[in-house]
Amino acid sequence: MSHPFAALERTLRLAHDFLEETRADLERAALEGSDLPPRIRMVHERRGHASPEFRTLAVPIPEGAEGSSPIALSAAIASFARTRAPHCLLLTLDVVGAGDGGEPRSVLIAEARDRSGTRFFMVQPFVLDRGRVRWYEPFEGGWRDPGEEEMILDAAFAG
């Protein structure tokens, strides 16, 4: 059995790598003028294998569901995760929220959750400027523990 700190560090590394891939994909989508759907990466440990199995999926957003509650996304992910219990789930999605003055603001949200209870999330603002993405510093310094705050991925590991 691995040390709890090693598991925490591994989940954070997996989350960071997935976030970097999503940033690059978002930049490509911006150049093409297309949208990037929410993405989830399932990580499964395989007995006798040194490396885990990864499965990355785009989470389909039904027509007209943009801007709906994260509870719907959480329930869909939890339902899917029950078909094959993952060791770790990683989620990225870009949303438009309200900035300090109430103006629309684009942010990339990333979450990481694993079977051992490790929970991290990060919110990073960005703007699309003439087909390019300009990244700003993540809120509150980057990856952080959400504490009592509920995450979208939590339902996938409930009971």
C-alpha positions in Angstrom: 0.0 0.0 0.0 1.4 3.4 -0.9 1.8 6.3 1.5 -1.2 8.7 1.6 1.1 11.7 0.7 2.3 9.7 -2.4 -1.3 9.2 -3.4 -2.1 12.8 -3.0 0.9 13.9 -4.9 0.1 11.4 -7.7 -3.5 12.7 -8.0 -2.3 16.3 -8.2 0.3 15.4 -10.9 -2.4 13.6 -12.9 -4.7 16.6 -12.5 -2.0 19.1 -13.6 -1.1 17.0 -16.7 -4.8 16.8 -17.7 -5.2 20.6 -17.1 -2.3 21.3 -19.4 -3.8 19.1 -22.1 -7.1 20.9 -21.8 -5.5 24.3 -22.0 -3.8 23.3 -25.2 -7.1 21.9 -26.6 -8.9 25.1 -25.6 -6.3 27.2 -27.4 -6.8 25.0 -30.5 -10.6 25.3 -30.3 -10.3 29.1 -30.0 -8.2 29.3 -33.2 -10.9 27.2 -35.0 -13.7 29.2 -33.5 -15.3 26.2 -31.8 -16.4 25.3 -28.3 -14.7 22.8 -26.0 -17.2 20.5 -24.1 -16.5 19.6 -20.5 -14.0 16.7 -20.3 -13.6 14.0 -17.8 -10.7 11.6 -17.4 -11.2 8.3 -15.7 -8.1 6.7 -14.2 -8.1 3.0 -13.4 -5.4 1.1 -11.6 -4.6 -2.2 -13.3 -3.3 -5.0 -11.2 0.2 -6.1 -12.3 0.7 -2.9 -14.4 3.1 -0.1 -13.5 1.0 2.5 -15.2 -2.8 3.2 -14.9 -5.3 3.1 -17.7 -6.7 6.5 -18.8 -10.0 7.1 -20.6 -10.8 10.7 -21.6 -14.3 11.6 -22.6 -16.1 14.7 -23.7 -19.2 15.2 -21.6 -22.1 15.9 -24.0 -24.1 19.0 -23.1 -27.7 18.6 -24.4 -29.1 21.4 -26.6 -30.2 24.3 -24.4 -28.5 23.0 -21.2 -25.7 25.5 -21.2 -25.8 27.5 -18.0 -27.7 24.8 -16.2 -26.9 23.7 -12.6 -23.7 21.8 -12.0 -25.9 19.2 -10.2 -27.0 17.8 -13.6 -23.4 17.4 -14.7 -22.5 15.8 -11.3 -25.3 13.3 -11.6 -24.4 12.3 -15.1 -20.7 11.8 -14.2 -21.7 9.8 -11.0 -24.0 7.6 -13.1 -21.3 6.9 -15.6 -18.6 6.3 -12.9 -20.8 3.6 -11.3 -20.4 1.5 -14.5 -16.7 1.0 -13.7 -15.5 2.4 -10.4 -12.5 4.6 -11.2 -9.5 5.1 -9.0 -9.4 8.8 -9.9 -11.6 11.2 -11.8 -10.4 14.5 -13.3 -12.8 17.1 -14.8 -12.2 20.3 -16.8 -14.8 22.7 -18.1 -14.9 26.3 -19.2 -17.7 28.4 -18.1 -18.8 32.1 -18.3 -19.4 33.6 -14.9 -19.6 37.1 -13.5 -16.5 39.2 -12.9 -16.0 41.6 -10.1 -18.0 44.3 -11.8 -20.7 41.9 -13.0 -19.3 41.7 -16.5 -19.1 38.2 -18.1 -15.8 36.4 -17.4 -14.6 33.1 -18.8 -12.9 30.7 -16.4 -11.5 27.2 -16.7 -12.6 25.0 -13.8 -10.6 21.8 -13.0 -11.4 19.2 -10.4 -9.6 16.1 -9.2 -11.0 13.4 -6.9 -9.7 10.0 -6.0 -10.9 6.9 -4.2 -8.7 7.7 -1.1 -10.5 11.0 -0.6 -8.1 13.4 -2.2 -10.0 16.4 -3.5 -8.5 19.4 -5.4 -9.9 22.1 -7.6 -8.7 25.1 -9.5 -10.3 28.1 -11.2 -8.3 30.0 -13.9 -9.7 33.0 -15.7 -9.0 33.6 -19.4 -10.0 35.7 -22.3 -10.3 35.0 -26.0 -8.6 37.7 -27.8 -8.6 37.6 -31.7 -8.7 33.8 -31.8 -6.1 33.4 -29.0 -6.4 32.5 -25.4 -4.8 34.8 -22.8 -4.5 33.1 -19.4 -4.6 34.9 -16.1 -3.3 33.7 -12.8 -5.5 31.0 -11.2 -7.7 32.2 -8.3 -6.2 31.7 -4.9 -2.9 30.5 -6.2 -4.0 27.4 -8.2 -4.8 23.9 -7.0 -6.4 23.9 -3.6 -8.5 21.7 -1.2 -12.1 22.7 -1.4 -12.7 22.0 2.3 -16.4 21.7 3.0 -17.3 23.1 -0.5 -19.0 20.5 -2.7 -17.3 19.6 -6.0 -19.0 18.3 -9.1 -17.0 15.0 -8.9 -18.0 14.3 -5.2 -21.2 12.4 -6.2 -19.2 9.9 -8.2 -17.5 8.7 -5.0 -20.5 8.9 -2.6 -21.5 5.9 -0.6 
